[in-house]
Amino acid sequence: MTMTKRERAYERLALWVEINDLAERLETLTDLWRRHDPELRQMHRELTDLELSPRQLPLAFDDPF
């Protein structure tokens, strides 16, 4: 059975809402974790100071080995 454009649009919208909900939950968990883990708090401070974009983050953690 093929879906109509409207059905596909509703499906995409539902996925978008679910993804945003998961992103908000992850942000909340990350904030809680950061508050309780001094090492993570320091790492967050250092990354914030570097002002790296998400594309640059993997470069900051390249493993030379």
N, CA, C and O atoms as CSV, one atom per row, in Angstrom:
chain,resi,resn,atom,element,x,y,z
A,1,MET,N,N,0.835,-1.176,0.000
A,1,MET,CA,C,0.000,0.000,0.000
A,1,MET,C,C,0.885,1.247,0.000
A,1,MET,O,O,1.784,1.376,0.831
A,2,THR,N,N,0.633,2.140,-0.911
A,2,THR,CA,C,1.417,3.367,-0.966
A,2,THR,C,C,0.778,4.431,-0.084
A,2,THR,O,O,-0.440,4.482,0.087
A,3,MET,N,N,1.628,5.265,0.461
A,3,MET,CA,C,1.150,6.329,1.339
A,3,MET,C,C,0.916,7.592,0.526
A,3,MET,O,O,1.600,7.843,-0.466
A,4,THR,N,N,-0.047,8.374,0.952
A,4,THR,CA,C,-0.291,9.656,0.300
A,4,THR,C,C,0.758,10.650,0.790
A,4,THR,O,O,1.465,10.398,1.766
A,5,LYS,N,N,0.844,11.769,0.106
A,5,LYS,CA,C,1.795,12.807,0.528
A,5,LYS,C,C,1.485,13.270,1.950
A,5,LYS,O,O,2.392,13.515,2.745
A,6,ARG,N,N,0.210,13.386,2.255
A,6,ARG,CA,C,-0.180,13.837,3.589
A,6,ARG,C,C,0.248,12.819,4.649
A,6,ARG,O,O,0.757,13.202,5.703
A,7,GLU,N,N,0.048,11.538,4.381
A,7,GLU,CA,C,0.453,10.493,5.324
A,7,GLU,C,C,1.963,10.490,5.525
A,7,GLU,O,O,2.442,10.333,6.648
A,8,ARG,N,N,2.712,10.663,4.444
A,8,ARG,CA,C,4.179,10.727,4.565
A,8,ARG,C,C,4.601,11.951,5.368
A,8,ARG,O,O,5.527,11.890,6.177
A,9,ALA,N,N,3.902,13.071,5.130
A,9,ALA,CA,C,4.225,14.294,5.867
A,9,ALA,C,C,3.960,14.104,7.362
A,9,ALA,O,O,4.767,14.516,8.196
A,10,TYR,N,N,2.825,13.477,7.698
A,10,TYR,CA,C,2.525,13.216,9.108
A,10,TYR,C,C,3.549,12.268,9.720
A,10,TYR,O,O,3.943,12.439,10.873
A,11,GLU,N,N,3.976,11.285,8.965
A,11,GLU,CA,C,4.980,10.349,9.465
A,11,GLU,C,C,6.309,11.063,9.718
A,11,GLU,O,O,6.951,10.835,10.744
A,12,ARG,N,N,6.716,11.916,8.795
A,12,ARG,CA,C,7.960,12.683,8.983
A,12,ARG,C,C,7.843,13.612,10.182
A,12,ARG,O,O,8.784,13.756,10.962
A,13,LEU,N,N,6.676,14.245,10.325
A,13,LEU,CA,C,6.463,15.139,11.461
A,13,LEU,C,C,6.545,14.369,12.780
A,13,LEU,O,O,7.151,14.843,13.741
A,14,ALA,N,N,5.938,13.192,12.823
A,14,ALA,CA,C,5.983,12.370,14.038
A,14,ALA,C,C,7.421,11.971,14.368
A,14,ALA,O,O,7.820,11.986,15.532
A,15,LEU,N,N,8.196,11.616,13.348
A,15,LEU,CA,C,9.602,11.266,13.574
A,15,LEU,C,C,10.389,12.470,14.071
A,15,LEU,O,O,11.222,12.345,14.969
A,16,TRP,N,N,10.128,13.637,13.490
A,16,TRP,CA,C,10.816,14.860,13.885
A,16,TRP,C,C,10.521,15.174,15.354
A,16,TRP,O,O,11.424,15.530,16.111
A,17,VAL,N,N,9.251,15.040,15.751
A,17,VAL,CA,C,8.868,15.298,17.142
A,17,VAL,C,C,9.573,14.312,18.074
A,17,VAL,O,O,10.070,14.698,19.132
A,18,GLU,N,N,9.614,13.047,17.682
A,18,GLU,CA,C,10.268,12.028,18.502
A,18,GLU,C,C,11.768,12.303,18.629
A,18,GLU,O,O,12.334,12.173,19.714
A,19,ILE,N,N,12.403,12.679,17.531
A,19,ILE,CA,C,13.838,12.983,17.556
A,19,ILE,C,C,14.110,14.176,18.460
A,19,ILE,O,O,15.060,14.154,19.243
A,20,ASN,N,N,13.288,15.217,18.363
A,20,ASN,CA,C,13.480,16.387,19.221
A,20,ASN,C,C,13.278,16.043,20.690
A,20,ASN,O,O,13.998,16.549,21.552
A,21,ASP,N,N,12.303,15.186,20.979
A,21,ASP,CA,C,12.074,14.750,22.351
A,21,ASP,C,C,13.297,14.005,22.885
A,21,ASP,O,O,13.737,14.242,24.010
A,22,LEU,N,N,13.837,13.105,22.070
A,22,LEU,CA,C,15.032,12.364,22.482
A,22,LEU,C,C,16.220,13.299,22.673
A,22,LEU,O,O,17.005,13.120,23.604
A,23,ALA,N,N,16.356,14.295,21.799
A,23,ALA,CA,C,17.457,15.253,21.926
A,23,ALA,C,C,17.338,16.042,23.225
A,23,ALA,O,O,18.340,16.282,23.899
A,24,GLU,N,N,16.119,16.447,23.580
A,24,GLU,CA,C,15.916,17.176,24.831
A,24,GLU,C,C,16.237,16.298,26.036
A,24,GLU,O,O,16.844,16.760,27.002
A,25,ARG,N,N,15.829,15.035,25.978
A,25,ARG,CA,C,16.140,14.111,27.077
A,25,ARG,C,C,17.643,13.916,27.207
A,25,ARG,O,O,18.174,13.894,28.318
A,26,LEU,N,N,18.328,13.773,26.083
A,26,LEU,CA,C,19.776,13.602,26.111
A,26,LEU,C,C,20.452,14.836,26.691
A,26,LEU,O,O,21.394,14.726,27.476
A,27,GLU,N,N,19.967,16.013,26.302
A,27,GLU,CA,C,20.534,17.251,26.835
A,27,GLU,C,C,20.335,17.321,28.347
A,27,GLU,O,O,21.242,17.725,29.075
A,28,THR,N,N,19.159,16.930,28.818
A,28,THR,CA,C,18.876,16.930,30.249
A,28,THR,C,C,19.788,15.950,30.983
A,28,THR,O,O,20.358,16.282,32.021
A,29,LEU,N,N,19.921,14.743,30.439
A,29,LEU,CA,C,20.800,13.754,31.069
A,29,LEU,C,C,22.247,14.225,31.079
A,29,LEU,O,O,22.962,14.036,32.064
A,30,THR,N,N,22.675,14.837,29.985
A,30,THR,CA,C,24.044,15.346,29.908
A,30,THR,C,C,24.264,16.432,30.949
A,30,THR,O,O,25.305,16.461,31.607
A,31,ASP,N,N,23.284,17.331,31.105
A,31,ASP,CA,C,23.401,18.383,32.114
A,31,ASP,C,C,23.490,17.791,33.521
A,31,ASP,O,O,24.305,18.228,34.333
A,32,LEU,N,N,22.654,16.800,33.802
A,32,LEU,CA,C,22.699,16.158,35.123
A,32,LEU,C,C,24.036,15.475,35.355
A,32,LEU,O,O,24.623,15.589,36.431
A,33,TRP,N,N,24.515,14.766,34.343
A,33,TRP,CA,C,25.785,14.059,34.450
A,33,TRP,C,C,26.915,15.050,34.680
A,33,TRP,O,O,27.780,14.834,35.529
A,34,ARG,N,N,26.901,16.142,33.915
A,34,ARG,CA,C,27.957,17.138,34.023
A,34,ARG,C,C,27.999,17.733,35.427
A,34,ARG,O,O,29.079,17.998,35.956
A,35,ARG,N,N,26.845,17.942,36.027
A,35,ARG,CA,C,26.795,18.520,37.370
A,35,ARG,C,C,27.393,17.598,38.419
A,35,ARG,O,O,27.930,18.063,39.425
A,36,HIS,N,N,27.303,16.287,38.189
A,36,HIS,CA,C,27.748,15.334,39.203
A,36,HIS,C,C,29.118,14.731,38.921
A,36,HIS,O,O,29.631,13.968,39.740
A,37,ASP,N,N,29.710,15.050,37.799
A,37,ASP,CA,C,31.006,14.468,37.447
A,37,ASP,C,C,32.010,15.598,37.215
A,37,ASP,O,O,31.965,16.249,36.171
A,38,PRO,N,N,32.920,15.844,38.173
A,38,PRO,CA,C,33.868,16.949,38.054
A,38,PRO,C,C,34.733,16.865,36.794
A,38,PRO,O,O,35.020,17.883,36.164
A,39,GLU,N,N,35.148,15.649,36.430
A,39,GLU,CA,C,35.988,15.496,35.244
A,39,GLU,C,C,35.215,15.895,33.984
A,39,GLU,O,O,35.757,16.559,33.101
A,40,LEU,N,N,33.969,15.495,33.910
A,40,LEU,CA,C,33.142,15.857,32.761
A,40,LEU,C,C,32.866,17.356,32.744
A,40,LEU,O,O,32.832,17.976,31.682
A,41,ARG,N,N,32.670,17.935,33.931
A,41,ARG,CA,C,32.467,19.386,34.013
A,41,ARG,C,C,33.671,20.123,33.448
A,41,ARG,O,O,33.519,21.088,32.698
A,42,GLN,N,N,34.879,19.665,33.810
A,42,GLN,CA,C,36.105,20.286,33.321
A,42,GLN,C,C,36.226,20.123,31.810
A,42,GLN,O,O,36.592,21.068,31.111
A,43,MET,N,N,35.921,18.932,31.303
A,43,MET,CA,C,35.996,18.693,29.862
A,43,MET,C,C,35.011,19.604,29.125
A,43,MET,O,O,35.331,20.153,28.071
A,44,HIS,N,N,33.814,19.757,29.689
A,44,HIS,CA,C,32.818,20.630,29.061
A,44,HIS,C,C,33.320,22.068,29.033
A,44,HIS,O,O,33.161,22.771,28.035
A,45,ARG,N,N,33.924,22.498,30.133
A,45,ARG,CA,C,34.472,23.854,30.188
A,45,ARG,C,C,35.537,24.056,29.113
A,45,ARG,O,O,35.552,25.073,28.420
A,46,GLU,N,N,36.428,23.072,28.985
A,46,GLU,CA,C,37.499,23.173,27.988
A,46,GLU,C,C,36.934,23.210,26.570
A,46,GLU,O,O,37.383,24.005,25.744
A,47,LEU,N,N,35.960,22.362,26.286
A,47,LEU,CA,C,35.362,22.351,24.946
A,47,LEU,C,C,34.600,23.642,24.674
A,47,LEU,O,O,34.620,24.158,23.556
A,48,THR,N,N,33.930,24.161,25.696
A,48,THR,CA,C,33.206,25.413,25.528
A,48,THR,C,C,34.187,26.542,25.241
A,48,THR,O,O,33.916,27.420,24.422
A,49,ASP,N,N,35.326,26.511,25.921
A,49,ASP,CA,C,36.345,27.536,25.684
A,49,ASP,C,C,36.889,27.463,24.264
A,49,ASP,O,O,37.219,28.489,23.670
A,50,LEU,N,N,36.982,26.248,23.716
A,50,LEU,CA,C,37.492,26.091,22.354
A,50,LEU,C,C,36.488,26.554,21.311
A,50,LEU,O,O,36.859,26.891,20.187
A,51,GLU,N,N,35.196,26.570,21.694
A,51,GLU,CA,C,34.115,26.960,20.789
A,51,GLU,C,C,34.169,26.173,19.483
A,51,GLU,O,O,34.141,26.749,18.396
A,52,LEU,N,N,34.248,24.852,19.605
A,52,LEU,CA,C,34.286,24.001,18.423
A,52,LEU,C,C,32.880,23.740,17.912
A,52,LEU,O,O,31.932,23.622,18.687
A,53,SER,N,N,32.764,23.653,16.610
A,53,SER,CA,C,31.489,23.262,16.022
A,53,SER,C,C,31.376,21.745,16.120
A,53,SER,O,O,32.384,21.070,16.330
A,54,PRO,N,N,30.163,21.190,15.973
A,54,PRO,CA,C,30.018,19.730,16.035
A,54,PRO,C,C,30.899,18.997,15.028
A,54,PRO,O,O,31.352,17.887,15.305
A,55,ARG,N,N,31.146,19.591,13.880
A,55,ARG,CA,C,32.004,18.943,12.884
A,55,ARG,C,C,33.461,18.922,13.327
A,55,ARG,O,O,34.216,18.039,12.921
A,56,GLN,N,N,33.862,19.878,14.150
A,56,GLN,CA,C,35.244,19.945,14.603
A,56,GLN,C,C,35.501,19.060,15.821
A,56,GLN,O,O,36.652,18.729,16.104
A,57,LEU,N,N,34.460,18.675,16.543
A,57,LEU,CA,C,34.645,17.896,17.764
A,57,LEU,C,C,35.440,16.619,17.561
A,57,LEU,O,O,36.327,16.337,18.367
A,58,PRO,N,N,35.171,15.824,16.519
A,58,PRO,CA,C,35.989,14.615,16.356
A,58,PRO,C,C,37.478,14.932,16.225
A,58,PRO,O,O,38.317,14.134,16.642
A,59,LEU,N,N,37.809,16.076,15.657
A,59,LEU,CA,C,39.212,16.459,15.517
A,59,LEU,C,C,39.852,16.704,16.879
A,59,LEU,O,O,41.046,16.468,17.062
A,60,ALA,N,N,39.055,17.176,17.831
A,60,ALA,CA,C,39.585,17.458,19.165
A,60,ALA,C,C,39.915,16.177,19.919
A,60,ALA,O,O,40.690,16.203,20.875
A,61,PHE,N,N,39.340,15.064,19.501
A,61,PHE,CA,C,39.540,13.809,20.209
A,61,PHE,C,C,40.244,12.760,19.365
A,61,PHE,O,O,40.168,11.570,19.669
A,62,ASP,N,N,40.925,13.181,18.315
A,62,ASP,CA,C,41.637,12.208,17.485
A,62,ASP,C,C,42.640,11.441,18.332
A,62,ASP,O,O,43.419,12.027,19.085
A,63,ASP,N,N,42.608,10.138,18.198
A,63,ASP,CA,C,43.527,9.276,18.922
A,63,ASP,C,C,44.753,9.045,18.039
A,63,ASP,O,O,44.615,8.508,16.940
A,64,PRO,N,N,45.951,9.436,18.487
A,64,PRO,CA,C,47.132,9.289,17.637
A,64,PRO,C,C,47.543,7.838,17.422
A,64,PRO,O,O,48.372,7.553,16.558
A,65,PHE,N,N,46.977,6.921,18.193
A,65,PHE,CA,C,47.377,5.521,18.069
A,65,PHE,C,C,46.474,4.832,17.128
A,65,PHE,O,O,46.637,3.637,16.879
